[in-house]
Amino acid sequence: MTSTQPRSTGRKREPDRNLAVELVRATEAAAMASGRYLGRGDKNQVDAAAVDAMRPVLGTVAMRGVVVIGEGEKDEAPMLFNGEQVGDGTGPEVDIAVDPVDGTTLVAKALPDGLSVVALAERGKMFDPGPCFYMRKLVVPPAAASAIDPEAPVGEIIAAVGKALGRRTDDLTVAVLDRPRHEGLIESIRSVGAMIKFLPDGDVAGAIMAASEDTIDAGVDLLFGIGGTPEGVIAAAALRCLGGAIFGRLHPRNDEERAAAIEQGYDLDRILTTTELCGGDDVFFAATGVTDGALLKGVRYGSERISTTSLSMRARSGTIRFIQTFHDPDRSSLVPPLG
Ligand code: VTB
């Protein structure tokens, strides 16, 4: 006899507000503004347009947010800097991570998978990257999350993921940022017969593709390599919603950074798990495609409407939404005026 009972984990609650749906408006605005600079070769223009457009929309979201992953003090960015308070001053206290465009160079050069991204977690639950610019990352899909030893050699990890997915190693595709520092890693991947998808930039998109086995068919099965620590935290927020796992180890660029990290109490040998990078029950994630990619379609500027494609996800409910939106430039406040 088949059960007619809906599957339930017993964790359901009364329907409530899903901030991820509101956050999409912020990533849509950033995508529409920055997408105008497609192929113009200037990544700073891409970033500035995205930040300018995103910030006022975040101000309307019912949250008391503090930016913990922002534009950073490094370029003395006047907006969405670390520590800035965002939101309308009501609602939950949250940590907020923004990447107005992950892959500004992707947009400047019209390469795939440039995204605008925002993630929220409960206050104090996002990992603070401190001085640690890079992190060595491994991302695996849900079925492999508890089946691998992140300290094992690359070939063994790929084989374990294959086994967990019921797939042959040489049928798997590994996403890797295309950088000289990954030469050894690339050799190890090739030596076990797996395929490689090189990412010119943008390992948040790569992590989502790797973790989204049964939701987004992007042709990527795992991700390896050294990328930004902030992007690792943002990827962890996405994985809390999607399932799958990220394992990260801080990777200082030089002795000075190593010393600063140790001095500030970071353990450089420790493998950070998904929940250590982004904890708590309430995690929200939104992303909008700026350039066309395997994950999302880029912005289209039509004669009547501008269209955007976005991803909106929430960890507590596990809901994953793809949202296609048609914006009227004459009526929508999300559409920035043409400069
Ligand atoms: C990484 C990656 C990002 O830039 O931070 C990369 O995580 C920078 O690495 O997604 P390099 O120093 O090797 O360029 C991105 O690709 C885009 O911001």
Boltz pocket constraint, residues with backbone or C-beta under 6 A from the ligand:
constraints:
  - pocket:
      binder: B
      contacts: [[A, 101], [A, 102], [A, 103], [A, 104], [A, 133], [A, 177], [A, 179], [A, 200], [A, 201], [A, 202], [A, 203], [A, 204], [A, 226], [A, 227], [A, 228], [A, 229], [A, 231], [A, 232]]
      max_distance: 6.0
